[in-house]
Amino acid sequence: MIKSEVKSNTAIITLNRPEKRNALHPFLVEQLKNKLVEFEKDDSVKSLIITGEGNTFCAGADLEYLQKISNNSAIENYEDSKSLAEMFLMIYEFPKPIIAAVNGAAIAGGCGLATVCDFIVAHPENSKFGYSEVKIGFIPAIVSIFLIKKVGEGLAKQLLLEGEIISGKRAFEIGLVNYINENVLDESINLSDKLNKYSVESLRMTKQMINNISNLSVNEAVNQCINLNVISRSTDEFKNGIKTFLNKEN
């Protein structure tokens, strides 16, 4: 259900269910989680791209799966929701930059999958974003956490309550998408190549810092960032980076 490869320090994971519009399925979720564990441990991988096979990024849950969960017991639904939440958290907390290369529709859970990544690169017209859960009597519970963090409460309410499907261009205009390009994979690789030149440890610590301080008070955040500054200044990568910078200036 997924394909993966590594190109020049960038791992590319492709959701490979084009006949089902790359819809989320428990087995696909488990495969994706396993690949995240593998690439986190692989020191040759410095960044990660998630994309979809064919002309769809991810259409959320497929119809067969939706029918199944409507008949699940409370315990079964809890375990299924827990597995999905674990996947989103693994992406959100992944220590290396993750880019969503959105080539087509990213709907409901598929939109959540893109949103939880650090960057979204989208086709201006072919890509579509939206949370359609309210239209079928469902709620976008898990994905809402990460959408609010990305675009704020006001825009999140608009997207989640209206259930409107918007183009990549519109998603870029409201700040959901970071970059638009007609060749999303090439643009994503260009972005990953730039990130791969930076300190792995610096990127890891910066991601962790943003995740941690977003829910703190200003005073708590400042105190935590003081400690992070002390730690980062003691790393060999920082010391070597300063030497390189000073040598260029001189």
N, C-alpha and C positions, 0 to 999 in steps of 0.2 A: 504493500500500500504506500510505501515511501521509497524514494531513491535517494542516494547520497553520494557525494564525491568531494574530494579536496583539491582545490586549485590555488596554488601560490599562497598558502597559509590561510585560505578561506574555505570553510566547509559549506557546501550547498546542499540543503535538504529540499527535496521536491515531493510534495504531496501527489501521489500517483494513483488517483481514482478518477480519471477524466470522465469515465462513463457515469459516475455518480457526482460529477462536478466537484470532485475532491472533498466530498462531505466528510465531516467528522464521524468516526466510528470507534468504539472502544479499542479495537485491535490497532487502528491507526494511531490512536492516542498513546497506547503502550509502546508502539514502535518509535514514535517521536520522542517519548521520554527516554527510551533506551539510547537513542542516538545523541540526545543532549548529554547524557552521562558519559558516553564514549568521547564526544568531542570536547567536553570539559577537561577530561583527563589527558587529551592529546596535546602535548606542548607545541606541536607543529601548527596547530590550528589557533589563529589569533582572532578570527571573527567568523560570523556565521550568517548565512542567508537562507531564509525560508521562502519558497515560492510554490506555485502550483503548476501541474502538468496541463497542457492544453490552453483553453481560453478562460479558465476560471481559477481564482486563487483558492477559495474555500467557501462553499455555499452553506456552511453551518451543518446541522445534523440532517442526514438523509431521511426520506419519508418512511422507509422501513424501520429505521432506528426510532423515529418519533412515535411510530405506532407501538413499538415494543415498550418504550418507557412510559407510555400512557397506561399500560397495564402492569407496570412494575409495582412491587410492594414498596413500602416506605424505606425498608432497609436496603433494597436493591437500588432505589433512587438515591439514597444517601451515598452508597459505595460508588455509584456511577458519577455522581456530582463531585465526590471527593477526588476521584481519579482525574477528572477534567480540571478541577481546581489545582491539583498538584502539577499538571502540565503547564498551566498558565504561570504558576509561581516559579517553576523551574526556568521558564523563559525570562520572566521578570528579574529573577535573581541570578541569572546566568552571568558568570564573571567576565565574559567577553562580549563585545558589541554584537547585537543581533539586528539584522536588517530584514524587513518584510518586503519582498519584491512582488508587488500586487499587480498581476497581469490582467485580471478580470474581476469578477464579482467576489467580494468579501462580505458575506451576509451573516448576521446573527453571530453564532460562535466563531465563524470565519472572520468576521470583522473584529471580534475580540482577540483572535489569534494575531491579527495584524497589529492591533492597538497595543498589545502587551510587549511587542518588540521595541527596541530602542529607536529605530528609524523606520519610516515607511516611505518606499519609493513606489510611485503609482503611475500607470498610464493615465493621461489627462481625461480621456473619454471612455476607453474600454473598461477601465476599472470602475467598480461600483461599491459603495460602502453603505451599510445600514444595519440597524438592529430592529428586526421585524417581529420580535417575540410577542409584543402586545397584540398583534393582529391574530394570533392563534391562541390567545388566552394564557400565554406563558409570560414569564418575567426574565429579563436579562440580568439575572442576579450576580453571578460570578464576574462576568465581563464588565459590569457597571463599575466595579472597584477601579479597574485600570483605565477606563474611559474618563472617569472623573479626574483621576490624577493627570491624564494627558491634556484634556481640554477644559477642565473646570466644571463646576456644578451647573452653570447656566446652559452651556452648549450641550452638556450631557443630558439634561432634562429634555431639551429640544429633540435630540436624536433618539432618545429612548422612549419618550412618550408619544411622539408623532410617528415613529417607525418609518420615517421617510428614507428612501434609497437615493443617495446623492452620487454624483460623478467624482472621479479623482480630482478634477479641477476644482470643484466646490469644496471637497475635503481638504485640499491644499489651502484654499482661501480662508478656511476657518481654523487652520492649524492642526488638523488631524493628521494630514500627510506632510512629510518633510520636503520631499522632492517629487516633481512630476517629469516624466520623460517617456517618449514613445517606445524606447527599448529599456524596459525596467531592469532586466537582468544585467545588461551592460552597465547601466548607471549604478546599480547596486554593487557590482564588482569594482567599479571605479571608486566608489565610496569606501568599500572594504580595503582596497589597496592603500588608500590614504590612511585609514585607521591602523592598518597593519604596520605602518612605519613608526607608530608611537609606542611608548613604553607600555608593555602588557600590564605591569603592576600599577602604573599610573591610571590606566583606563579602568582596571578592576576596582581600585580604591575610589575613583571618581563615581563610578556607577553605584557602588555600595553607599557612598556618602549621600548621593541624591536620594536613594531609596530610604535611607535612615532618617535624614533630617526633614523630610517633607511633612512628617506628622509631629514634629517637635515645636515647642515654643522658640521664639528667636533666641532667648538666653540659653536654652538647652542646646540649640543647634550651634550657636557660637562656641560653647564649651566643647562640644564634640568635635567641631572642625579645628579647634586649636590643637587637640590631641592628634587628629589626623594629619595636621601640618607637621607636627613633631615626628610622627612615624614616617611620613613620606620623605622628609628631609634626611632621614638616616639610611635610605635605600641606596644601593650601588647605582641603580639606574638614574636616580636624581643627581648624584655626584658626578657621574660620567656625562650626563646631559649638560650640567653647568659648565664642566670643563670644555665640552665641545662648543657651547655657546660663546664662552669667553674667548676661546681661540679664534672663532670666526670674527668677533668684534675687534680683536687685536690684529 
